[in-house]
Amino acid sequence: MTSFLKLLLTIFVAKQLLAFTTPSFHRPLPYSSSSGYSSSSLSSSGASNDEHDILLRCARGLPTSRTPVWLMRQAGRYQASFRKFSEKYPFRHRSETTDIAVSLSLAPLEEFGVDGVVFFSDILTPLPAMGIDFDILPGKGPQISTKIRTIEDVEKLTPLGDASAKLPFIGEILRKLRDEVKNRSTLIGFVGAPWTLAAYVIEQKSSKNCAEIKKMQYHQPEVVEAFIDKIAVMVGEYACHQIDNGAQIIQIFESWAHHLSPDNFSTWALPALKTSVQIIKKKHPDVPVVFYANGGSSWLELQKEVGADMICLDWKCDMAKAREILGESFPVSGNIDPHVLYGTEDDIRSAVRENIRNAGGAGNRHLLNLGHGVMKDVSEDAVRWLVDEAKKS
């Protein structure tokens, strides 16, 4: 073999080795309007020590060098930067204006260094695309003007269809965020669970006992079933739209799970949840799905039937017991009592260490979170101490 051919062979081998050893998530992810972002940006081996994708690897059930951390409602009124917008603009203006939503979403990353950025929005956001109008008013919460009482009301609703046309701001927000968090954090998308969304709409506002939907479940079960089934498809498609535009993880919020008995959950919520997850996994099998049932810790074994890759625990269950029920290797998120953030620095740091210890130690397929959202009157320092301790533990 001539010296020239040997040189060419050496260059070729070197290039192949470089391509193999350089993690794919170091390279910019291409976006196309037809196929969106690639969902396979992380090697299944999880061999990198880089921290920017640590939350994604954890959600995929891979061991990590430490326990990653993000907080539900981490963008909220406890932040001075958030109040500058919330005191000036109504909720839908903030969540549907791209630059504002991007700024609010990024603030916890910039201020506290969380491992996940969740885009600023609401579980009710996709409802107008189906023909259900809502607003979120200060001091009153969600107000829904569309009534669902008959099968005809359900039949009037439209499928999600082209989310890019009906909800153009969602794609814009997520694409901007993906560019911003690249090589720094993981982008989290989220959706409401079908039963919770159906309950919100039928009640037309926040409810202490969900009396209207419960009455309809007994007396008009065919209406409730048809409504939930239609929402289940929308939820799955809406989650896929988020992934197409850059979301790397999807969390499903059964926010009103505390209104569901185990039998209620099995009958009314679980089948629709399975439908939504199946739609997501059919199109994006590699994207982790996290399921959170607020108040559903008494039926953890049923939560596992949803088909999610990770279960986010509420704060009313014991972490060690939950891992025993779900299986030691099953990925979990949570579940510090959010009221701990009212405590001293020592209280907060101790709670973080205890939670990680009860989950089986640092990096043991556990994503640190609160068991509910950050409350509006905690201090920013409290959140800063929690995140800092999680990263040190």
FITOR-182669 format. One record per residue (C-alpha): residue number from 1; residue in three letters; z, x, y. Coordinates in Angstrom, 3 decimals. Layout:
REM residues N
+-----+--------+----------+----------+----------+
! num ! residu !        z !        x !        y !
+-----+--------+----------+----------+----------+
! NUM !    ALA !        Z !        X !        Y !
...
+-----+--------+----------+----------+----------+
This chain:
REM residues 393
+-----+--------+----------+----------+----------+
! num ! residu !        z !        x !        y !
+-----+--------+----------+----------+----------+
!   1 !    MET !    0.000 !    0.000 !    0.000 !
!   2 !    THR !   -0.945 !    1.394 !    3.394 !
!   3 !    SER !    1.654 !    2.052 !    6.094 !
!   4 !    PHE !    0.096 !   -0.696 !    8.215 !
!   5 !    LEU !    0.463 !   -3.314 !    5.445 !
!   6 !    LYS !    4.056 !   -2.198 !    4.815 !
!   7 !    LEU !    4.811 !   -2.673 !    8.519 !
!   8 !    LEU !    3.319 !   -6.194 !    8.484 !
!   9 !    LEU !    5.363 !   -7.094 !    5.391 !
!  10 !    THR !    8.565 !   -5.795 !    6.978 !
!  11 !    ILE !    8.003 !   -7.867 !   10.143 !
!  12 !    PHE !    7.276 !  -11.003 !    8.079 !
!  13 !    VAL !   10.457 !  -10.645 !    5.974 !
!  14 !    ALA !   12.580 !  -10.008 !    9.080 !
!  15 !    LYS !   11.279 !  -13.179 !   10.729 !
!  16 !    GLN !   12.020 !  -15.253 !    7.644 !
!  17 !    LEU !   15.563 !  -13.909 !    7.414 !
!  18 !    LEU !   16.160 !  -14.620 !   11.103 !
!  19 !    ALA !   14.916 !  -18.206 !   10.744 !
!  20 !    PHE !   17.140 !  -18.729 !    7.714 !
!  21 !    THR !   20.306 !  -17.300 !    9.210 !
!  22 !    THR !   20.018 !  -18.914 !   12.668 !
!  23 !    PRO !   21.662 !  -22.376 !   12.539 !
!  24 !    SER !   19.220 !  -25.131 !   13.440 !
!  25 !    PHE !   21.616 !  -26.633 !   15.977 !
!  26 !    HIS !   21.230 !  -23.545 !   18.180 !
!  27 !    ARG !   17.673 !  -24.635 !   18.888 !
!  28 !    PRO !   16.900 !  -27.454 !   21.333 !
!  29 !    LEU !   16.388 !  -30.769 !   19.557 !
!  30 !    PRO !   12.970 !  -32.260 !   20.213 !
!  31 !    TYR !   12.877 !  -35.850 !   21.432 !
!  32 !    SER !    9.887 !  -38.132 !   20.971 !
!  33 !    SER !    9.602 !  -41.718 !   22.118 !
!  34 !    SER !    8.427 !  -42.761 !   18.666 !
!  35 !    SER !   10.993 !  -41.064 !   16.427 !
!  36 !    GLY !   13.854 !  -40.083 !   18.741 !
!  37 !    TYR !   16.134 !  -37.141 !   17.975 !
!  38 !    SER !   16.350 !  -35.457 !   14.616 !
!  39 !    SER !   19.494 !  -36.453 !   12.712 !
!  40 !    SER !   19.385 !  -33.340 !   10.538 !
!  41 !    SER !   20.297 !  -30.853 !   13.258 !
!  42 !    LEU !   23.309 !  -29.601 !   11.331 !
!  43 !    SER !   22.900 !  -27.630 !    8.155 !
!  44 !    SER !   24.546 !  -29.396 !    5.217 !
!  45 !    SER !   26.224 !  -26.134 !    4.321 !
!  46 !    GLY !   28.296 !  -26.227 !    7.502 !
!  47 !    ALA !   28.262 !  -22.424 !    7.452 !
!  48 !    SER !   28.505 !  -21.854 !   11.218 !
!  49 !    ASN !   31.758 !  -20.988 !   12.957 !
!  50 !    ASP !   30.566 !  -22.395 !   16.277 !
!  51 !    GLU !   32.847 !  -25.067 !   17.687 !
!  52 !    HIS !   30.428 !  -27.336 !   19.515 !
!  53 !    ASP !   29.589 !  -29.319 !   16.363 !
!  54 !    ILE !   33.042 !  -29.201 !   14.758 !
!  55 !    LEU !   33.567 !  -32.956 !   15.168 !
!  56 !    LEU !   30.212 !  -33.723 !   13.539 !
!  57 !    ARG !   30.992 !  -31.493 !   10.567 !
!  58 !    CYS !   34.390 !  -33.126 !   10.172 !
!  59 !    ALA !   32.857 !  -36.621 !   10.194 !
!  60 !    ARG !   30.480 !  -35.490 !    7.469 !
!  61 !    GLY !   33.446 !  -34.608 !    5.299 !
!  62 !    LEU !   33.148 !  -30.849 !    5.667 !
!  63 !    PRO !   36.194 !  -28.570 !    6.095 !
!  64 !    THR !   36.580 !  -27.160 !    9.601 !
!  65 !    SER !   38.321 !  -24.151 !   11.124 !
!  66 !    ARG !   40.703 !  -26.466 !   12.996 !
!  67 !    THR !   41.239 !  -30.187 !   13.538 !
!  68 !    PRO !   38.721 !  -31.565 !   16.077 !
!  69 !    VAL !   39.856 !  -34.073 !   18.700 !
!  70 !    TRP !   38.569 !  -36.906 !   20.861 !
!  71 !    LEU !   40.339 !  -40.024 !   22.138 !
!  72 !    MET !   39.355 !  -43.657 !   22.171 !
!  73 !    ARG !   39.084 !  -44.831 !   25.775 !
!  74 !    GLN !   39.201 !  -41.190 !   26.882 !
!  75 !    ALA !   37.147 !  -42.195 !   29.929 !
!  76 !    GLY !   39.503 !  -44.599 !   31.680 !
!  77 !    ARG !   41.605 !  -45.622 !   34.633 !
!  78 !    TYR !   44.234 !  -42.954 !   34.024 !
!  79 !    GLN !   41.689 !  -40.465 !   35.443 !
!  80 !    ALA !   41.397 !  -40.023 !   39.197 !
!  81 !    SER !   37.696 !  -39.283 !   38.722 !
!  82 !    PHE !   37.249 !  -42.620 !   36.914 !
!  83 !    ARG !   39.073 !  -44.651 !   39.552 !
!  84 !    LYS !   36.682 !  -43.407 !   42.241 !
!  85 !    PHE !   34.040 !  -45.499 !   40.516 !
!  86 !    SER !   36.114 !  -48.354 !   39.059 !
!  87 !    GLU !   37.634 !  -49.203 !   42.439 !
!  88 !    LYS !   34.186 !  -49.378 !   44.014 !
!  89 !    TYR !   31.822 !  -50.810 !   41.389 !
!  90 !    PRO !   32.169 !  -53.638 !   38.823 !
!  91 !    PHE !   32.114 !  -52.739 !   35.134 !
!  92 !    ARG !   28.548 !  -53.669 !   34.306 !
!  93 !    HIS !   27.248 !  -51.781 !   37.313 !
!  94 !    ARG !   29.092 !  -48.676 !   36.139 !
!  95 !    SER !   28.054 !  -48.978 !   32.495 !
!  96 !    GLU !   24.419 !  -49.889 !   33.210 !
!  97 !    THR !   23.716 !  -47.357 !   35.974 !
!  98 !    THR !   22.613 !  -44.169 !   34.264 !
!  99 !    ASP !   24.036 !  -41.526 !   36.607 !
! 100 !    ILE !   27.422 !  -43.248 !   36.883 !
! 101 !    ALA !   27.743 !  -43.824 !   33.122 !
! 102 !    VAL !   26.779 !  -40.217 !   32.407 !
! 103 !    SER !   29.332 !  -38.919 !   34.915 !
! 104 !    LEU !   32.136 !  -41.077 !   33.494 !
! 105 !    SER !   31.236 !  -40.114 !   29.919 !
! 106 !    LEU !   31.266 !  -36.378 !   30.653 !
! 107 !    ALA !   34.517 !  -36.301 !   32.651 !
! 108 !    PRO !   36.849 !  -35.980 !   29.597 !
! 109 !    LEU !   34.792 !  -33.049 !   28.337 !
! 110 !    GLU !   34.877 !  -31.320 !   31.702 !
! 111 !    GLU !   38.539 !  -32.076 !   32.389 !
! 112 !    PHE !   40.148 !  -31.744 !   28.943 !
! 113 !    GLY !   37.641 !  -30.044 !   26.617 !
! 114 !    VAL !   37.451 !  -32.789 !   23.984 !
! 115 !    ASP !   35.227 !  -32.159 !   20.970 !
! 116 !    GLY !   33.423 !  -35.487 !   21.261 !
! 117 !    VAL !   31.801 !  -37.308 !   24.179 !
! 118 !    VAL !   31.548 !  -41.080 !   23.781 !
! 119 !    PHE !   29.090 !  -42.771 !   26.097 !
! 120 !    PHE !   30.608 !  -45.130 !   28.664 !
! 121 !    SER !   29.739 !  -48.680 !   27.671 !
! 122 !    ASP !   31.260 !  -51.731 !   25.962 !
! 123 !    ILE !   30.903 !  -53.419 !   22.592 !
! 124 !    LEU !   29.538 !  -56.511 !   24.403 !
! 125 !    THR !   26.711 !  -54.604 !   26.113 !
! 126 !    PRO !   23.888 !  -55.574 !   23.688 !
! 127 !    LEU !   24.674 !  -59.325 !   23.750 !
! 128 !    PRO !   22.330 !  -60.180 !   26.666 !
! 129 !    ALA !   19.462 !  -58.856 !   24.558 !
! 130 !    MET !   20.162 !  -61.758 !   22.188 !
! 131 !    GLY !   20.450 !  -64.305 !   24.991 !
! 132 !    ILE !   24.246 !  -64.198 !   25.367 !
! 133 !    ASP !   25.399 !  -63.573 !   28.929 !
! 134 !    PHE !   28.735 !  -61.978 !   29.827 !
! 135 !    ASP !   30.645 !  -60.199 !   32.534 !
! 136 !    ILE !   33.869 !  -58.187 !   32.621 !
! 137 !    LEU !   36.055 !  -59.171 !   35.549 !
! 138 !    PRO !   39.068 !  -57.289 !   36.957 !
! 139 !    GLY !   42.292 !  -58.849 !   35.711 !
! 140 !    LYS !   40.455 !  -61.266 !   33.416 !
! 141 !    GLY !   38.473 !  -59.112 !   31.031 !
! 142 !    PRO !   35.318 !  -60.345 !   29.284 !
! 143 !    GLN !   33.969 !  -63.740 !   30.343 !
! 144 !    ILE !   31.137 !  -65.152 !   28.230 !
! 145 !    SER !   29.167 !  -68.103 !   29.586 !
! 146 !    THR !   26.987 !  -68.764 !   26.527 !
! 147 !    LYS !   28.443 !  -71.308 !   24.098 !
! 148 !    ILE !   27.983 !  -71.142 !   20.336 !
! 149 !    ARG !   29.100 !  -74.376 !   18.670 !
! 150 !    THR !   26.157 !  -75.614 !   16.597 !
! 151 !    ILE !   23.502 !  -74.234 !   14.296 !
! 152 !    GLU !   20.988 !  -75.022 !   17.040 !
! 153 !    ASP !   22.898 !  -72.711 !   19.391 !
! 154 !    VAL !   22.578 !  -69.916 !   16.839 !
! 155 !    GLU !   18.879 !  -70.560 !   16.292 !
! 156 !    LYS !   18.220 !  -70.207 !   20.028 !
! 157 !    LEU !   19.401 !  -66.602 !   19.943 !
! 158 !    THR !   16.753 !  -63.900 !   19.826 !
! 159 !    PRO !   16.697 !  -60.766 !   17.657 !
! 160 !    LEU !   17.436 !  -57.467 !   19.373 !
! 161 !    GLY !   13.766 !  -56.542 !   19.161 !
! 162 !    ASP !   12.687 !  -53.758 !   21.481 !
! 163 !    ALA !   16.008 !  -52.346 !   22.690 !
! 164 !    SER !   14.192 !  -49.862 !   24.921 !
! 165 !    ALA !   12.711 !  -52.753 !   26.874 !
! 166 !    LYS !   15.749 !  -55.042 !   26.856 !
! 167 !    LEU !   18.427 !  -52.364 !   27.386 !
! 168 !    PRO !   16.533 !  -49.458 !   28.973 !
! 169 !    PHE !   19.659 !  -47.884 !   30.457 !
! 170 !    ILE !   21.150 !  -47.212 !   26.994 !
! 171 !    GLY !   18.417 !  -44.785 !   26.008 !
! 172 !    GLU !   18.441 !  -43.161 !   29.431 !
! 173 !    ILE !   22.216 !  -42.600 !   29.323 !
! 174 !    LEU !   22.249 !  -41.228 !   25.794 !
! 175 !    ARG !   19.308 !  -38.877 !   26.296 !
! 176 !    LYS !   20.866 !  -37.432 !   29.440 !
! 177 !    LEU !   24.205 !  -37.032 !   27.701 !
! 178 !    ARG !   22.652 !  -35.344 !   24.678 !
! 179 !    ASP !   21.077 !  -32.772 !   26.956 !
! 180 !    GLU !   24.401 !  -32.263 !   28.776 !
! 181 !    VAL !   26.629 !  -31.900 !   25.691 !
! 182 !    LYS !   24.218 !  -29.747 !   23.692 !
! 183 !    ASN !   26.021 !  -26.659 !   22.405 !
! 184 !    ARG !   29.303 !  -27.973 !   23.864 !
! 185 !    SER !   30.336 !  -31.169 !   22.093 !
! 186 !    THR !   29.247 !  -33.999 !   19.795 !
! 187 !    LEU !   27.759 !  -37.203 !   21.228 !
! 188 !    ILE !   29.404 !  -40.361 !   19.897 !
! 189 !    GLY !   27.767 !  -43.774 !   19.958 !
! 190 !    PHE !   29.550 !  -47.009 !   19.150 !
! 191 !    VAL !   29.074 !  -50.678 !   18.366 !
! 192 !    GLY !   31.256 !  -53.717 !   17.947 !
! 193 !    ALA !   31.770 !  -55.115 !   14.445 !
! 194 !    PRO !   29.966 !  -58.420 !   13.764 !
! 195 !    TRP !   33.074 !  -60.582 !   13.307 !
! 196 !    THR !   34.745 !  -59.236 !   16.456 !
! 197 !    LEU !   31.601 !  -59.875 !   18.505 !
! 198 !    ALA !   31.231 !  -63.376 !   17.056 !
! 199 !    ALA !   34.875 !  -64.107 !   17.874 !
! 200 !    TYR !   34.483 !  -62.895 !   21.456 !
! 201 !    VAL !   31.456 !  -65.129 !   21.977 !
! 202 !    ILE !   32.923 !  -68.237 !   20.355 !
! 203 !    GLU !   36.228 !  -67.825 !   22.207 !
! 204 !    GLN !   34.248 !  -66.947 !   25.385 !
! 205 !    LYS !   37.013 !  -64.564 !   26.473 !
! 206 !    SER !   39.886 !  -62.480 !   25.153 !
! 207 !    SER !   42.094 !  -64.520 !   22.852 !
! 208 !    LYS !   45.630 !  -64.297 !   21.501 !
! 209 !    ASN !   44.915 !  -66.172 !   18.285 !
! 210 !    CYS !   41.129 !  -66.719 !   17.962 !
! 211 !    ALA !   41.736 !  -70.427 !   17.408 !
! 212 !    GLU !   38.152 !  -71.569 !   18.054 !
! 213 !    ILE !   36.446 !  -69.329 !   15.532 !
! 214 !    LYS !   39.187 !  -69.982 !   12.976 !
! 215 !    LYS !   38.671 !  -73.759 !   13.363 !
! 216 !    MET !   34.938 !  -73.317 !   12.966 !
! 217 !    GLN !   35.429 !  -71.194 !    9.851 !
! 218 !    TYR !   37.165 !  -74.205 !    8.274 !
! 219 !    HIS !   35.072 !  -77.035 !    9.684 !
! 220 !    GLN !   31.679 !  -75.476 !   10.469 !
! 221 !    PRO !   31.476 !  -72.479 !    8.153 !
! 222 !    GLU !   27.677 !  -72.572 !    8.040 !
! 223 !    VAL !   27.511 !  -72.061 !   11.829 !
! 224 !    VAL !   29.898 !  -69.108 !   11.804 !
! 225 !    GLU !   28.160 !  -67.524 !    8.832 !
! 226 !    ALA !   24.708 !  -67.861 !   10.404 !
! 227 !    PHE !   25.992 !  -66.451 !   13.697 !
! 228 !    ILE !   27.720 !  -63.464 !   12.123 !
! 229 !    ASP !   24.684 !  -62.722 !    9.950 !
! 230 !    LYS !   22.446 !  -62.643 !   13.025 !
! 231 !    ILE !   24.878 !  -60.370 !   14.851 !
! 232 !    ALA !   25.157 !  -58.043 !   11.831 !
! 233 !    VAL !   21.440 !  -57.266 !   11.991 !
! 234 !    MET !   21.617 !  -56.727 !   15.749 !
! 235 !    VAL !   24.581 !  -54.338 !   15.362 !
! 236 !    GLY !   22.761 !  -52.227 !   12.781 !
! 237 !    GLU !   19.585 !  -52.075 !   14.853 !
! 238 !    TYR !   21.493 !  -51.326 !   18.057 !
! 239 !    ALA !   23.311 !  -48.438 !   16.357 !
! 240 !    CYS !   19.953 !  -47.069 !   15.183 !
! 241 !    HIS !   18.661 !  -47.298 !   18.758 !
! 242 !    GLN !   21.605 !  -45.204 !   19.917 !
! 243 !    ILE !   20.932 !  -42.603 !   17.232 !
! 244 !    ASP !   17.230 !  -42.539 !   18.104 !
! 245 !    ASN !   18.243 !  -41.617 !   21.638 !
! 246 !    GLY !   20.710 !  -38.871 !   20.799 !
! 247 !    ALA !   23.961 !  -40.258 !   19.348 !
! 248 !    GLN !   25.150 !  -38.013 !   16.515 !
! 249 !    ILE !   27.924 !  -40.246 !   15.193 !
! 250 !    ILE !   28.426 !  -44.016 !   15.288 !
! 251 !    GLN !   31.853 !  -45.641 !   15.400 !
! 252 !    ILE !   32.111 !  -49.344 !   14.552 !
! 253 !    PHE !   34.971 !  -51.157 !   16.281 !
! 254 !    GLU !   36.573 !  -54.142 !   14.552 !
! 255 !    SER !   38.687 !  -54.524 !   17.660 !
! 256 !    TRP !   40.141 !  -57.884 !   16.645 !
! 257 !    ALA !   41.024 !  -56.954 !   13.075 !
! 258 !    HIS !   44.626 !  -57.920 !   13.808 !
! 259 !    HIS !   43.430 !  -61.551 !   13.707 !
! 260 !    LEU !   42.191 !  -61.132 !   10.123 !
! 261 !    SER !   44.184 !  -61.494 !    6.936 !
! 262 !    PRO !   42.925 !  -59.522 !    3.935 !
! 263 !    ASP !   41.195 !  -62.666 !    2.613 !
! 264 !    ASN !   39.685 !  -63.406 !    6.041 !
! 265 !    PHE !   38.390 !  -59.862 !    6.281 !
! 266 !    SER !   36.863 !  -59.975 !    2.790 !
! 267 !    THR !   35.219 !  -63.357 !    3.366 !
! 268 !    TRP !   34.118 !  -63.272 !    6.987 !
! 269 !    ALA !   33.967 !  -59.668 !    8.193 !
! 270 !    LEU !   33.204 !  -57.381 !    5.262 !
! 271 !    PRO !   29.798 !  -58.739 !    4.155 !
! 272 !    ALA !   28.399 !  -58.479 !    7.691 !
! 273 !    LEU !   29.836 !  -54.988 !    8.141 !
! 274 !    LYS !   28.117 !  -53.886 !    4.946 !
! 275 !    THR !   24.831 !  -55.259 !    6.274 !
! 276 !    SER !   25.182 !  -53.322 !    9.530 !
! 277 !    VAL !   26.082 !  -50.071 !    7.769 !
! 278 !    GLN !   23.217 !  -50.460 !    5.299 !
! 279 !    ILE !   20.744 !  -50.866 !    8.175 !
! 280 !    ILE !   22.084 !  -47.694 !    9.812 !
! 281 !    LYS !   22.077 !  -45.671 !    6.605 !
! 282 !    LYS !   18.601 !  -46.795 !    5.583 !
! 283 !    LYS !   17.118 !  -45.305 !    8.747 !
! 284 !    HIS !   19.625 !  -42.517 !    9.407 !
! 285 !    PRO !   21.279 !  -41.536 !    6.100 !
! 286 !    ASP !   22.680 !  -38.273 !    7.498 !
! 287 !    VAL !   24.409 !  -39.742 !   10.554 !
! 288 !    PRO !   28.140 !  -40.301 !    9.953 !
! 289 !    VAL !   29.498 !  -43.814 !   10.457 !
! 290 !    VAL !   33.177 !  -44.211 !   11.376 !
! 291 !    PHE !   34.948 !  -47.551 !   10.949 !
! 292 !    TYR !   37.960 !  -48.553 !   13.058 !
! 293 !    ALA !   39.912 !  -51.746 !   12.412 !
! 294 !    ASN !   42.560 !  -52.294 !   15.064 !
! 295 !    GLY !   45.478 !  -53.877 !   13.227 !
! 296 !    GLY !   43.850 !  -53.608 !    9.818 !
! 297 !    SER !   46.057 !  -50.913 !    8.335 !
! 298 !    SER !   47.602 !  -53.332 !    5.804 !
! 299 !    TRP !   44.243 !  -53.543 !    3.997 !
! 300 !    LEU !   43.016 !  -49.946 !    3.996 !
! 301 !    GLU !   41.608 !  -50.281 !    0.485 !
! 302 !    LEU !   39.312 !  -53.038 !    1.780 !
! 303 !    GLN !   38.212 !  -50.901 !    4.720 !
! 304 !    LYS !   36.866 !  -48.345 !    2.286 !
! 305 !    GLU !   34.451 !  -50.994 !    0.974 !
! 306 !    VAL !   32.650 !  -51.070 !    4.348 !
! 307 !    GLY !   30.666 !  -48.005 !    3.298 !
! 308 !    ALA !   31.577 !  -45.851 !    6.288 !
! 309 !    ASP !   31.818 !  -42.068 !    6.009 !
! 310 !    MET !   35.166 !  -41.935 !    7.811 !
! 311 !    ILE !   37.936 !  -44.424 !    8.551 !
! 312 !    CYS !   39.704 !  -44.320 !   11.890 !
! 313 !    LEU !   43.339 !  -45.346 !   11.355 !
! 314 !    ASP !   45.321 !  -47.414 !   13.811 !
! 315 !    TRP !   48.765 !  -46.220 !   14.861 !
! 316 !    LYS !   50.719 !  -48.705 !   12.744 !
! 317 !    CYS !   50.261 !  -46.911 !    9.454 !
! 318 !    ASP !   51.621 !  -43.654 !    8.122 !
! 319 !    MET !   48.990 !  -40.927 !    8.038 !
! 320 !    ALA !   50.224 !  -39.376 !    4.785 !
! 321 !    LYS !   50.392 !  -42.772 !    3.055 !
! 322 !    ALA !   46.932 !  -43.684 !    4.333 !
! 323 !    ARG !   45.462 !  -40.504 !    2.889 !
! 324 !    GLU !   47.126 !  -41.294 !   -0.399 !
! 325 !    ILE !   45.559 !  -44.782 !   -0.440 !
! 326 !    LEU !   42.091 !  -43.680 !    0.634 !
! 327 !    GLY !   42.016 !  -40.453 !   -1.338 !
! 328 !    GLU !   42.965 !  -37.007 !   -0.132 !
! 329 !    SER !   39.355 !  -35.931 !    0.349 !
! 330 !    PHE !   38.222 !  -39.067 !    2.197 !
! 331 !    PRO !   37.656 !  -38.231 !    5.908 !
! 332 !    VAL !   40.013 !  -39.935 !    8.348 !
! 333 !    SER !   40.487 !  -40.154 !   12.096 !
! 334 !    GLY !   43.576 !  -40.958 !   14.119 !
! 335 !    ASN !   46.264 !  -41.944 !   14.421 !
! 336 !    ILE !   48.880 !  -40.873 !   16.983 !
! 337 !    ASP !   50.861 !  -43.681 !   18.612 !
! 338 !    PRO !   49.254 !  -44.015 !   22.070 !
! 339 !    HIS !   52.698 !  -44.591 !   23.591 !
! 340 !    VAL !   53.533 !  -40.952 !   22.807 !
! 341 !    LEU !   51.540 !  -40.102 !   25.929 !
! 342 !    TYR !   54.442 !  -41.502 !   27.956 !
! 343 !    GLY !   56.635 !  -38.739 !   26.533 !
! 344 !    THR !   57.372 !  -35.192 !   27.600 !
! 345 !    GLU !   55.073 !  -32.274 !   26.923 !
! 346 !    ASP !   57.253 !  -31.314 !   23.957 !
! 347 !    ASP !   57.095 !  -34.879 !   22.615 !
! 348 !    ILE !   53.304 !  -34.913 !   22.793 !
! 349 !    ARG !   52.767 !  -31.493 !   21.282 !
! 350 !    SER !   55.221 !  -32.281 !   18.493 !
! 351 !    ALA !   53.421 !  -35.550 !   17.695 !
! 352 !    VAL !   50.105 !  -33.691 !   17.433 !
! 353 !    ARG !   51.517 !  -31.111 !   15.047 !
! 354 !    GLU !   53.188 !  -33.782 !   12.919 !
! 355 !    ASN !   50.002 !  -35.841 !   12.692 !
! 356 !    ILE !   47.949 !  -32.830 !   11.612 !
! 357 !    ARG !   50.623 !  -31.842 !    9.100 !
! 358 !    ASN !   50.743 !  -35.359 !    7.618 !
! 359 !    ALA !   46.956 !  -35.330 !    7.318 !
! 360 !    GLY !   47.186 !  -32.284 !    5.076 !
! 361 !    GLY !   46.924 !  -29.466 !    7.576 !
! 362 !    ALA !   44.403 !  -28.215 !   10.104 !
! 363 !    GLY !   40.730 !  -28.714 !    9.283 !
! 364 !    ASN !   41.396 !  -30.987 !    6.303 !
! 365 !    ARG !   38.670 !  -33.605 !    6.959 !
! 366 !    HIS !   40.815 !  -35.075 !    9.715 !
! 367 !    LEU !   39.629 !  -35.932 !   13.212 !
! 368 !    LEU !   42.576 !  -36.191 !   15.586 !
! 369 !    ASN !   42.641 !  -39.309 !   17.742 !
! 370 !    LEU !   45.063 !  -41.893 !   18.984 !
! 371 !    GLY !   45.573 !  -45.015 !   16.894 !
! 372 !    HIS !   44.278 !  -47.033 !   19.863 !
! 373 !    GLY !   42.866 !  -46.288 !   23.307 !
! 374 !    VAL !   44.395 !  -44.215 !   26.090 !
! 375 !    MET !   46.431 !  -46.534 !   28.313 !
! 376 !    LYS !   45.651 !  -46.821 !   31.995 !
! 377 !    ASP !   49.013 !  -45.581 !   33.323 !
! 378 !    VAL !   49.489 !  -42.339 !   31.403 !
! 379 !    SER !   49.191 !  -39.010 !   33.189 !
! 380 !    GLU !   46.174 !  -36.773 !   32.944 !
! 381 !    ASP !   48.508 !  -33.945 !   31.963 !
! 382 !    ALA !   49.594 !  -35.944 !   28.905 !
! 383 !    VAL !   46.005 !  -36.086 !   27.647 !
! 384 !    ARG !   45.510 !  -32.428 !   28.512 !
! 385 !    TRP !   48.590 !  -31.419 !   26.481 !
! 386 !    LEU !   47.451 !  -33.459 !   23.487 !
! 387 !    VAL !   43.968 !  -31.944 !   23.413 !
! 388 !    ASP !   45.287 !  -28.432 !   23.982 !
! 389 !    GLU !   47.796 !  -28.690 !   21.134 !
! 390 !    ALA !   45.173 !  -30.084 !   18.773 !
! 391 !    LYS !   42.945 !  -27.099 !   19.457 !
! 392 !    LYS !   45.806 !  -24.662 !   18.932 !
! 393 !    SER !   47.159 !  -26.211 !   15.729 !
+-----+--------+----------+----------+----------+
